[in-house]
Amino acid sequence: MSHKRKIEVFTAGCPVCDETVEQVKAAACPSCEVIVYDLNKACETDECHQKAKEYGIKSIPAVAIDGKLASCCCNQGVDMEALKQAGLGQPL
């Protein structure tokens, strides 16, 4: 049995996420095993949420390859300081 590259895609089941899933699947080769985790549906063992936390996922869709969050998916998510600088919580 040959080793396959493990591609994990974390989604929320939304159209943007679905598009990413399709792009990843289309780009995958026979050496890639694509696993999709829909965090809205969760999973029986809660493995998907545990992995998302372990990888430090802050926004989705996100992709991990062989157990490492892809660089394009790192340091994303809501930045409260940036929101405050843009006016969040400040009276007009």
C-alpha positions in Angstrom: 0.0 0.0 0.0 1.4 3.4 -1.0 1.4 6.5 1.2 -1.0 9.2 0.2 -0.8 12.9 0.9 -3.5 13.8 3.4 -5.5 16.9 2.4 -8.0 18.1 5.0 -10.5 20.8 4.0 -12.5 22.5 6.8 -15.8 24.1 5.8 -19.0 25.5 7.1 -21.1 24.0 4.2 -21.5 27.4 2.6 -21.3 28.2 -1.1 -17.8 29.8 -0.7 -16.6 26.7 1.1 -18.2 24.4 -1.4 -16.3 26.2 -4.2 -13.0 25.7 -2.3 -13.8 22.0 -1.8 -14.4 21.6 -5.5 -11.2 23.4 -6.4 -9.1 21.3 -4.0 -10.7 18.1 -5.3 -10.1 19.2 -9.0 -6.4 20.0 -8.2 -5.8 16.8 -6.2 -3.8 14.0 -7.8 -4.1 10.2 -7.3 -1.5 10.6 -4.5 -3.8 12.9 -2.6 -6.5 11.8 -0.1 -9.0 14.6 0.3 -11.0 14.7 3.5 -13.7 17.3 4.0 -14.8 18.3 7.5 -18.0 20.4 7.6 -17.8 22.1 11.0 -21.5 22.9 11.0 -22.5 19.2 10.7 -19.6 18.2 13.1 -18.6 14.6 13.2 -19.4 11.7 15.4 -16.1 11.7 17.3 -15.7 15.5 17.3 -12.4 14.9 15.5 -13.1 17.7 13.1 -13.4 20.4 15.9 -10.4 19.0 17.7 -8.3 19.1 14.5 -9.5 22.7 13.7 -8.4 23.8 17.2 -5.1 21.9 16.9 -4.3 23.5 13.6 -5.2 27.0 14.9 -7.9 27.5 12.3 -9.4 31.0 12.7 -11.5 31.2 9.5 -12.9 28.8 7.0 -12.6 27.5 4.4 -9.2 26.3 5.5 -6.9 23.5 4.2 -4.3 21.4 6.0 -1.8 19.3 4.1 -0.1 16.4 5.8 -1.1 17.7 9.2 0.0 21.3 8.7 -2.3 24.3 8.0 -1.5 25.7 4.6 0.3 29.1 4.8 -2.6 30.8 2.9 -4.9 29.8 5.8 -2.8 31.0 8.7 -3.3 34.1 10.7 -6.8 34.7 9.3 -9.9 35.4 11.1 -11.4 38.4 12.8 -8.9 40.9 14.2 -10.7 42.8 16.9 -8.1 45.5 17.0 -8.6 46.1 13.3 -12.3 46.3 13.7 -12.0 48.8 16.6 -9.7 50.9 14.4 -12.4 50.8 11.7 -14.9 52.1 14.2 -16.4 49.1 16.0 -17.6 50.2 19.5 -17.0 53.9 18.9 -19.8 56.3 18.9 -20.5 58.4 15.8 
